[in-house]
Amino acid sequence: QVQLVESGGGLVQAGGSLRLSCAASGRAFSSYAMGWFRQAPGKEREFVAGVSWSGSSTNYADTVKGRFTISRDNARDTVYLQMNNLLPKDTAVYYCAAPLFRGERIPSTVNDYKYWGQGTQVTVSS
């Protein structure tokens, strides 16, 4: 059974930074792409960023491109999301996710992912 545990959320002022972490267990972490999603109140869950199994390729939503950076440490079975220049519209619960299948492609839709963490709240004040 795959388990994903996020940490690092919190309250920050606009323009500030946070670093989210997601610790994975239960299967060969380094063989799978990983993704971060977020869900704001009353809105659908949306893709934020994804990283390939090796860490050599990344993919970002247009709304966070240039401000967020996804990375992974396969030796620690952990994926990170560095968030800079945070805006009030970034306020949401952030989820780490893992797909069911291996592959070179970085999935970017909710249905592509099988396993989810419990989420961590990020609140950006204006």
ChimeraX attribute file (.defattr): number of C-alpha atoms within 10 A of each C-alpha:
attribute: neighborCount
match mode: 1-to-1
recipient: residues
	/A:1	6
	/A:2	15
	/A:3	16
	/A:4	22
	/A:5	18
	/A:6	23
	/A:7	19
	/A:8	15
	/A:9	18
	/A:10	14
	/A:11	14
	/A:12	18
	/A:13	14
	/A:14	17
	/A:15	14
	/A:16	14
	/A:17	17
	/A:18	18
	/A:19	16
	/A:20	21
	/A:21	22
	/A:22	25
	/A:23	18
	/A:24	23
	/A:25	14
	/A:26	9
	/A:27	12
	/A:28	11
	/A:29	21
	/A:30	19
	/A:31	15
	/A:32	21
	/A:33	28
	/A:34	31
	/A:35	32
	/A:36	26
	/A:37	22
	/A:38	22
	/A:39	19
	/A:40	16
	/A:41	9
	/A:42	6
	/A:43	9
	/A:44	10
	/A:45	17
	/A:46	17
	/A:47	20
	/A:48	26
	/A:49	26
	/A:50	29
	/A:51	26
	/A:52	23
	/A:53	21
	/A:54	16
	/A:55	17
	/A:56	9
	/A:57	15
	/A:58	19
	/A:59	19
	/A:60	20
	/A:61	15
	/A:62	9
	/A:63	11
	/A:64	17
	/A:65	12
	/A:66	12
	/A:67	14
	/A:68	20
	/A:69	20
	/A:70	24
	/A:71	22
	/A:72	22
	/A:73	14
	/A:74	16
	/A:75	8
	/A:76	12
	/A:77	16
	/A:78	20
	/A:79	27
	/A:80	23
	/A:81	23
	/A:82	15
	/A:83	20
	/A:84	17
	/A:85	15
	/A:86	23
	/A:87	20
	/A:88	15
	/A:89	13
	/A:90	20
	/A:91	20
	/A:92	21
	/A:93	18
	/A:94	27
	/A:95	26
	/A:96	31
	/A:97	28
	/A:98	24
	/A:99	19
	/A:100	13
	/A:101	11
	/A:102	14
	/A:103	13
	/A:104	13
	/A:105	15
	/A:106	21
	/A:107	21
	/A:108	20
	/A:109	13
	/A:110	16
	/A:111	8
	/A:112	14
	/A:113	18
	/A:114	12
	/A:115	15
	/A:116	20
	/A:117	20
	/A:118	14
	/A:119	22
	/A:120	21
	/A:121	19
	/A:122	22
	/A:123	20
	/A:124	20
	/A:125	16
	/A:126	11
